[in-house]
Amino acid sequence: MSKVMIIGAGGVGHVVTHKCAQANEIFSDIMIASRTKSKCDAIAKTIERPIQTAQVDADNVSELVDLIRSFQPDMIINVALPYQDLHIMDACLETKVHYLDTANYEPIDEAKFCYKWQWDYHDRFKDKGIMALLGSGFDPGVTNVFTAYAKKHYFDSIDMLDIIDCNAGDHGQPFATNFNPEINIREITQNGRYYDNANWVETRPMEISKTFVFPEGIGPKKIYLLYHEELESLTQHFSEIKTAKFWMTFSDNYLNHLKVLENVGMTRIDPVLYEGKEIVPLKFLKALLPDPSSLGPLTKGRTCIGCILKGEKDGKPREHYIYNICTHEDVYKEVGSQAISYTTGVPAMIGAMMMLTGKWMKPGVFNMEQFDPDPFMDNLNRYGLPWKEIKIL
């Protein structure tokens, strides 16, 4: 039985709190904290068991430390903004509390995926005898575990990895993002990158696309090459990989709206002067767009996220596809959310469970693929994200 503090009260925080509450044999006490306590209170009211709530500024290390010392959790689940990762890790170091997040640190003034900032904490966490688990969402997260599972069970070596993310759902809004608009738009407007024979190849945003036929009736969708942080850790920890790419679907409607917003400067992340005050256009745009947590009752359809891997087993070529399909309507019935938040929140809870039960526990800073994938894969089936696999070759 362990105490857990969840930092962040958006759509993912909503799901993480619900799923931790379901596993009361692991999570004996739960607190959710955010800059806006009323959001935490609203989540707590949707859950039958008692959930403590608190206000905290995740940019303020001393505030975080005071709250951690007051509640005395065994670990922190960080589902706040990526800019705040290092502040929360600093607070965990000061209080000797385990740490987990779902997305790597980004500096607020540059849209950049890079694990180095957090990997540099490894020795400090190890010296304190505490663990940090990075990227315990779906992508990154489950996709890392899928790769580790495939390597353990199906491949002697992996040559090629394609991570493919499809949201085939529809929320009916003219333009909305399925997770934090600020983070989503920063992610997809930066240059793409892929790994090819030990080199990183940079592309213009959305420059490379192709059609992929998704399973179980979802059918053909256009997918676009992006850069995603799990490519960095997977190519480091599976050094035999020769080619690794990340792909995501976008509707024409979404891309057309985004292009217009980009053309008029609304996706800029640098401050501009407006009526004597500095504002960041993207932050202002975020305030105008629908809150992703409001999309649950509106969104219909399915997601499909998975990994296609090619390589060798016993000297013979092999190709394998591991994926999950999640239905927006089913998720809303269960936890009052949409599937994008669910597919991130469930793995965050499972990652915390792996740590607190000792199945994944050693001092230092680690990525998901550095642990035995089997117990995590079992819990995906148990807690709402069942996976399937297709042997292509």
N, C-alpha and C positions, 0 to 999 in steps of 0.2 A: 504494500500500500504506500503510495507516494503522493506528495503535494506538487502540483504543477501550476505555474503562472503563464498565462497566455497574454502576449503583448500585441495588441492590434484588434480592432473591433469592426473590421470591414466584412466583406462576404466570406473570406477564408476564415477569419476569426470566429464568425458565426458557426461555420461547419466544424472547426476544430473543437470548439467548446461542446457542441452537441455530441461529437464522436467520443471525446474524452468522458463525457457524462455517461455514455452507454457502457463504458468499460470501468465500472466502479470497483472492480476487483483490483485494478491497477492504479487508478487515479482516485485517491481517497478524498482529496480536497482540491478544488479548482478555483482559481481566481483569473478573471479577465480584466485587463487594464488597458487604458487608452488615454489619449489627450482629452477626449470627450467622454466623460463618465456616463452620460445619458445613453450613448450607444451601447456601452457595456450592460447597463441596466436593462435595455430593451432586449438584448440577447438573453440575459439571465431569466427574464420573464417567460421565455419560450421553452424553458427546460424545467422538468418536474423536480429534479433534485436541487439542493441549494448550491448556488454559484456566487462566490464573493466577487465584488466589483471594486475598481479603484480608478482614480485619475492619476496619470503619470505622463510626463513629457519625455518621450524616448530619446530626445536629443540631449537630455540633461542627465549626465552620469550620476551625479550625487542624488538626484531625485529617484532614479532607478535603484541605486544602492539602498536608500532609506526604505523604499517599498519592499525590496527583496528581503531585507533584514527584518522587516515587520512581519511579513507573511511566512518567511522561511521555507520557500519551495525547494524541492529536490532538483528541479530543472526549469528552464525558461523555454517556451515555444515562441519564437519570434515570427509573427506574421504582420509586422509593421512594415514601413517603407524600407527598401534596400539601402537608402542613405543612412539608416539608423543602425545597421548591423554592427558596426564597430563600436558604437556607444554601448550597445547592449552587451557585446562581448567584453568590453572593459568592465562593465558592472558585474558580469558573471565572474571575471577574474578576481575582482575585489571581494566578492562574497563567497567564492568557491562553490559556484552553482553550475550545473551542466547546462549546455546551450544547444539549441536546434533552430535552424531557419529553413526557408523554402526557396530563397533566391539570394544570389551572391551580392556582395556590397557593390554599390555604385556611388561615385562622387556626385554630389548634387549638380555640379556645374558641367558634367561631361557624361554622355550616355555611353558607358563603356562596361562590357562584361570582362572581368578579370578576377581570378581567385587569389592572386598573389597577396593582396591586402590581408585576406583572411588566413591563407596558408602561413603567413608570417607570424601568426599567433600560436603556431603549433607548440613550440618549446615552452612558451609561457603557460599554456593550458596543461601541458604535460608536467611541468614543475609543480603546478598547483594540484595535480591529481584529479583534474576534471576533464570532461570531454565536450567537444563541439562537433555536431553533425551538420554538415552543410548541404543545402539543396534537397531537403526531404519533402518535395512536392511531387508533381507528376513528371513534368519536364522543365527543369531537372528533378530527379528523384527516382520515380518508378522506372523511367527509361534507363537510368544507370543500373538499377537492379535487374531489369530485363536483360541488359547486356551481360552483366555478371552471371546471371542464371544460364544464359545461352552458352557462355564460355565454359561454365562448370559442367554442363550436361551434354552439350551438342557439338562443341568445337574443340579441336586441339589448338587452332589459331583462327583469329578473325581478321579477314582482309578488308572488308567493306562494311560500313555501318550507315544506314539511313534512318534517322528518327523522323517520323511523319505524324503531324498533329492536325487533326481535322475537327472543326466544330461545324457539324451539319445542322445545327439548330437555328431557329429563327425567333427573334424576340419582337418583331414587328415594328421596331423603332426606326426612324429615318437614319440615325447614326448613333451607335452606342458601343462601348467596349465591354467585354465580358469580365474583365478585371480592371483594377485601378487604371483609369484613363491615362494618367500621367506616365505610369510605368509602361503601359501597353504601347503608347504612341512613341515614347523614347526608344523602345525596343525595335519597332519595325521601320522607323525612319532612319536608323543608322545604316551604314554600309553592311552588306552581308560578308560572310567569310566561310570558307570550308577548308578541310584538311586534306592535303594531297601529297603523298610521299614525303612526309616529314616537313612539309612547308604549308604555311597558311596563305590561301589565295583570297584576295579581297575583291568584292563585287559591288556594284552600285545597288542601292535599295531596290528590291523586287526585280533585279535584272534577269535572273534565271528562274524559269518556271517550266512545269511540265504537267501532264495529266496523269493522275494515279487513280486506279479503280479500288475503292475501299470495299471491305467485305460486308457480308450480311445485309445486302440490299441498299447500302448507302450509295454505292455506285461511283462513277467517274467524277472527280473534282480536280480543279486546277490547284496545284501546290507551288509555293514560292520559297526559294532558298533564303534563309535568314542565318544569322549567327546566334548561337545559343550557348550558354555557359557550360553545359554538360559536355560539349565537344572538347573543351580544354582539359577537363579532368579525365574523361574517358580515354583520350589519346595519350595521356600521360600514364595512366594506370594499366592500359592495355597497349603496350608500345608496339605490338605487331600490327596494329590497325594501319592500313595504308591510306584509306580514303574514308572520311567521315563528313556527313552533311546533315543539316537540320532543315526540315520543310514544314510549311504551315499553309492551310487553306485560308483564303479571303474571298469574300464575294465581290463582284464588280461594283456593287453599290457602296460597299465599305471603302474600297480603294479610290473610287471617284470622289467621295466626300473627303477622304484623307488628303488627296492631291490638292483639292481646292483649299483646304485649311493650311496645308503646307505652303502653297503658293502665296497666300496672303499673310504668312508669318505667324499663324496661330499655334504652330507646333514648336516655335522657338523656346529654348530653355534658358536663354540669357535675358537678363532684365532689360526692360525698355521704360522710358520715362513717359508717364501718362498723367496729365494734370498735376504735375509737380511731384508725383510719387513714382517709385520704381515698382513695376509689376512684371511677373514672368508670364508671357502669353499662354504657355501650356497650362500653367496652374489656373489661370483665369478660365481657359477652355474646360478644364476639369470641373470647375464649379458650375458650368452651364450644362454639361452632359448628364444623362441619367446615371444615378448611382448604380453600379453593378449589382449591389445587394437588392435593388428594387426589381431586378429582371426575372427573379424566380417564377412568379406566377404568369409571366408573359412568354417565357421561352419554351418552345416545343422542338422535339427532335432529339438527335443523338450526337455524342462526340465519339471519335475513334482515334486513339493515340497509341503508337506502337513503334517497334524497331524491326527493321529488316536487316538481317546479317548474312554475310557471305564469307566462307572460309573453307577450312579443311577439317575432316575427321578421319583418322586412320588412313591418311593418304588419299582420300577421295574428296571431291568438291561437295560442299553442302551449302544450302540456303534455307534460312528459317525466318518466320515472321511471328512475333509475339505482340499481342495487342489487347487493349481493353476497349469495350464499348459501354458508354454510360448514357442513360436516358434522362433528359432534363425533367420530364414530368414525374418520373419515379423519385428523383432526388428531391423535388419540391414536396412530394407527399411525405417523404421521410423527415427532412430537416428544414423545409421551407426555404430552399436555396435553388440555384441553378447549377448545372453540372460542372462548369468551369471552376467555381469555388469548391465544389465537392471533390473534384479530382485532385485539387491541391491540398484541401484540408484533411482528407482521409489519410493520405500518406504521411502528413505531418504528425497526426496522432499515432500512426503505426511506428514511425521512426522513434517517437518518444517512448512508446511501449517497448521497442527493442532495447533501448538504452536502459530503461528503468528495471526491466526484468533480467538484465545482465547478458542478454543474448548478443547485443552489440555494445560493448563497453570496454574502452581502454583510454587512458589519458592522452590528450592531444586533440588535433583538429583533423577531421576526416571527411571524405566524400562517401556517398552511399555504396559505391561499387567495391569499396575496400573491406566489406564484411560479407559473411555467408548470406547469399540471397534467399535461401530456402525458407527460413521462418518468416521473412517479410512477404514472400510470395504467398505463403499459406494464409497470412493475415489479410492480404488483399482480397482473397476469396471470402474470408470470414466477415469482413467489415464493409463490403459494398462495392468493391471494384474487381470483380472476377475477371481473370485474364484467359485468353485463348491463344492457341498457337497453330500455325500451319507449316508443315514441312514442304517447302517449295521444291527442293532438290535433295 
